[in-house]
Amino acid sequence: MKSMLALLLVLLVAVSAFAQADPDPDGLGFYFDLGATEVCTTTAAPFASVTGYLIITNPSAELGVSGWEAYVTVAGSPVAPAWTLAAGLDVDSSAQGFQVGIGTGGLALPAAPAVVLATYTAFIMAPTDVVTFYVEGVPGSTSFDGTPGYAGGGSAGDLRPLQVSSGTGSGAPAAMINGCDVVANEDMTFSTVKSLFR
């Protein structure tokens, strides 16, 4: 009975993790809503249009975002995929990498609980087509050591690493279309949950 309760609690924690935006400071995730709460979505018809957002949640820099970098891999077969930056210029030449300069002061993206960095659009050919998003640091970055990150709006030298809000590393998806094998980046481990029932 205790193991069933532990499993139920783990499932409840996993489901509720996506009912609200990541409460931790300096989070980065891929979401299907502007409030940064939905990491999974489905399509119901052939050739359906899908829109997603790369979002920083709860940035600790009070003056916004003057630049950012991340590496976003999209696995699956979306049709006509396109990224649109909220502001700035991407100097990374790869399709997955983003190293974006925006500018400080009035040019910076304003601070908010959810700061949209980029919008992703694509068509999904069938409701059975699964598309998975992975969010990581830019390989070989000279600014951040293996994590995504951003520069505060007051100074391009105010570098802050970002923790990925869901999924961690290339083995765990951060978001999915037509599937939902996404795990929140939670501080509580399964061992911690089990100890609650001993």
RAUR-V165952 format. One line per field, one symbol per residue. ss: DSSP state (h for helix, s for strand, l for the rest). phi: phi as a letter, one per 40 degrees, with the letter a starting at -180 (. if undefined). burial: 1 if it has 24 or more other ideal C-beta (glycine too) atoms within 12 Angstrom, else 0. A space follows every 50 residues. Layout:
# RAUR-V165952
ss = ???
phi = ???
burial = ???
This chain:
# RAUR-V165952
ss = lhhhhhhhhhhhhhhhllllllllllsssssllllllllssllllllsss ssssssslllllllssssssssssslllssssssslllssllllllssss slllhhhlsllllsssssssssssllllllssssssllllllllllllss ssllllllssslsslsllllllllsssllllllslllllhhhhhhlll
phi = .ccccccccccccccccbcacdcccfcbabbbaccgbbbbabbbbcfccb bbbcbcbfcccccgbbaaaabbbbbhbcbfcabbccagbccccccccbbb bbhcgccccccadbbccabbbabbcaccccbbbbbaccdgcccbcgbcaa bcccaccccbcbcccagagccbccaabgiacbbccbccccdcccccbc
burial = 00000000010001001100110101111111100111111010000101 11111111111011111111111111010010101111010100011111 11000001111101111111011100001111111111001011001111 111001011111111111000111111101011111000000100000
